[in-house]
Structure formats: structure tokens, C-alpha cells
């Protein structure tokens, strides 16, 4: 199944290159990581405790919804849009669709969390029935993986699209396009199934 394509990818349906996955890009990410870690840890009740949780457990509880917000999207929705549940291919899809906006995946609840500005608030398109995509609100704690936990093998909760730079989050408008594309693909899949069953 071909992945669903957000409109900002262009008329050809092919995304513009976003990341240089070469050695230079890897080195730049490593250089930016301490600042990115510190920025995220400012959302912890206690920075030292959260840092220790990252080091020992790979996940730390952060206060979500003030400095940084999160929108949870069901794995079913994302996998339908990506046309796969393969972690590497889903990561590539989300990286393109969100223009590099950071995303992590909780495997235990099959939910992707896209990091956005805390001021994003509740948008109507994220409150539709079915709980397939929603803003987490302003008074929630969320288990956020350490920045070096980037594969399923590295942790039960891992970054699908890495958090690379302090303060660089997903655009609310680009996120809306992704959610719309996900929901369209699910509707198309259901419709196709009904036609086959008729």
C-alpha cells in the first residue's frame, strides 16, 4: 500500500530531501544534543532526577503542555497512512510528512507523540470522536525517551523522528495535514474493505 502524501510534498508526490544522513549531519546532531537535552529537561520537575531516569531507564517523566506540547496519534492511523508498520519506514514517512518535527513512539499503547509548541492548545481537528489523535492538554506528565533512544531495540519507547535541536518542534499546520492524510487513508481502507465484502 502506497503511503498517503501530505500536500506540502509537492505535485510530484516526492518529498524534498530534509536530512543529510551522512557523517557531517551525524556530527552536527551530536554537537547539538547537549543543548537539546537541556531544553527538554527544563520541562521536568527536577532536572537531575529526569537526567538520571534517562541514564538508567531510557525514559523520563516530563511535564507536557506548558513549555512543550504533545499530540498523540494512534499507531493504527499512522501505519495506515505510511502503508506499513515497519519502524524504519514509518520513521522515514513521519520525518518527511512533519518536515523533521520530532516524534516518539510508545509501543505499549501503540501511540505516536508529536512534539509541538505548548501554546498549540486544543484544535478542533484533534478532538474528533474516536480518540485517534488528540492534544495531551496542559497538565500531563509523559514518559519521554532519552535522545539517544532511536530504535525499537534501544527501548520500549523510542524516537521515531529524532529531537535534534533545542526548541525545534513540529508545526501545528503541518501536523494538521498529517492527521488529515492519516484519517483519509483509514477511511479509504475501510471503504475498500466494504466494497470487497459486498
C-alpha positions in Angstrom: 0.0 0.0 0.0 1.4 3.3 -1.0 1.8 5.9 1.7 -0.6 8.9 1.9 1.0 12.1 0.8 0.7 15.5 2.6 0.2 18.4 0.2 3.4 20.2 1.1 5.4 17.4 -0.5 4.7 18.9 -4.0 2.9 17.9 -7.1 5.1 15.0 -7.9 4.3 13.3 -4.6 8.0 13.0 -3.9 9.3 14.8 -0.7 12.1 17.2 -0.9 15.3 16.0 0.9 15.1 17.1 4.6 18.0 15.4 6.3 21.6 14.7 5.1 22.2 11.3 6.7 25.9 11.5 6.1 28.7 11.8 8.6 28.6 15.6 8.7 24.9 15.5 9.7 25.5 12.9 12.3 28.3 15.0 13.8 26.1 18.1 13.8 23.4 16.2 15.7 25.9 15.0 18.3 27.1 18.6 18.8 23.6 19.9 19.2 22.4 17.1 21.5 23.5 18.6 24.9 21.6 21.8 24.2 18.6 19.8 23.0 18.7 17.6 26.1 18.9 20.6 28.4 16.0 22.3 26.7 13.7 19.3 27.1 14.8 18.7 30.7 13.5 22.2 31.5 10.0 20.6 31.4 11.0 18.2 34.3 10.0 18.9 37.9 13.6 18.1 38.8 16.3 18.2 36.1 18.8 16.0 37.9 16.2 13.3 38.6 15.0 13.3 35.0 18.5 13.1 33.7 19.1 10.1 36.0 15.9 8.5 34.7 17.1 8.9 31.1 20.5 7.5 32.0 19.2 4.5 34.0 15.8 3.8 32.4 15.9 5.4 29.0 12.7 7.3 29.7 11.9 10.3 32.0 8.7 11.9 33.1 8.3 15.4 31.7 5.6 18.0 32.3 3.8 18.3 28.9 1.6 21.2 27.8 3.4 24.3 29.1 6.8 24.7 27.6 6.3 21.9 25.1 3.1 20.2 24.0 2.4 16.8 22.5 -0.2 15.4 20.2 -0.8 11.7 20.4 -1.8 9.9 17.2 -2.8 6.2 17.2 -0.5 3.7 15.6 -3.3 2.4 13.5 -3.8 5.9 12.0 -0.1 6.4 11.3 0.6 2.9 9.9 -2.4 3.2 7.6 -1.1 6.5 6.2 2.5 5.2 5.9 1.3 2.0 4.3 3.5 0.0 6.7 4.2 -0.7 10.4 7.9 -1.2 9.8 9.6 1.2 12.2 12.3 2.4 9.8 9.8 3.1 7.0 7.3 4.7 9.4 10.1 6.9 10.7 11.1 8.0 7.2 7.4 8.7 6.4 6.9 10.8 9.5 10.2 12.7 9.1 9.1 13.8 5.6 5.5 14.4 6.5 6.3 16.6 9.5 9.3 18.3 7.9 11.6 16.9 10.6 9.3 17.6 13.5 10.2 15.3 16.5 8.1 12.2 17.2 8.4 9.4 19.7 6.5 6.1 19.9 5.1 4.3 22.9 4.9 0.7 21.8 2.9 -0.5 24.9 0.0 1.8 23.9 0.7 1.9 20.2 0.8 5.7 20.1 3.0 8.3 18.4 3.6 11.6 20.2 4.4 14.6 18.0 6.1 17.4 20.0 4.6 20.9 19.3 4.5 24.3 20.9 2.8 24.2 24.3 0.6 27.1 23.1 -0.9 24.9 20.3 -3.8 24.0 22.6 -6.8 22.1 21.5 -7.5 22.3 17.8 -10.9 21.1 16.5 -9.4 18.6 14.1 -7.6 16.9 17.1 -10.8 16.4 19.1 -12.8 14.2 16.7 -14.5 11.2 18.2 -12.5 8.0 18.3 -9.5 9.3 20.2 -7.3 8.7 17.2 -5.4 12.0 17.6 -5.5 14.5 20.5 -3.6 17.2 22.2 -2.5 15.9 25.6 -3.5 19.1 27.4 -1.6 21.4 29.7 -1.3 19.4 32.9 0.0 16.0 31.9 3.2 14.0 32.5 4.5 11.9 29.7 7.3 9.4 29.6 9.8 10.9 27.1 12.7 8.8 25.8 16.3 9.8 26.1 17.5 11.5 22.9 19.8 8.6 22.0 17.0 6.0 22.2 16.1 6.0 18.5 15.3 2.3 17.6 12.9 -0.3 18.9 15.9 -2.4 20.0 17.1 0.5 22.2 13.9 0.9 24.2 10.2 0.3 24.5 9.6 4.0 24.0 11.9 5.5 21.3 12.3 8.4 19.0 10.7 7.7 15.6 11.9 11.2 14.4 14.8 12.5 16.5 14.6 15.6 18.6 17.7 17.3 17.1 17.7 21.0 18.1 16.5 22.9 21.2 13.1 24.4 20.6 12.6 23.0 17.1 9.2 21.4 17.2 6.6 20.3 14.7 4.4 23.0 13.1 0.8 22.8 14.1 -0.3 23.3 10.5 1.9 20.6 9.1 0.7 18.3 11.9 -2.9 19.0 10.8 -2.1 18.0 7.3 -0.6 14.7 8.6 -3.7 14.0 10.7 -6.0 14.7 7.7 -3.9 12.4 5.5 -3.9 9.7 8.1 -7.7 9.9 8.5 -8.3 9.9 4.8 -6.2 6.8 4.3 -8.1 4.9 7.1 -11.4 6.0 5.5 -10.2 4.8 2.1 -9.1 1.4 3.6 -12.5 0.9 5.3 -14.3 1.9 2.2 -12.3 -0.5 0.1 -12.9 -3.3 2.5 -16.7 -2.7 2.4 -16.6 -2.9 -1.4 -14.8 -6.2 -1.4 -17.3 -7.5 1.1 -20.3 -6.5 -1.0 
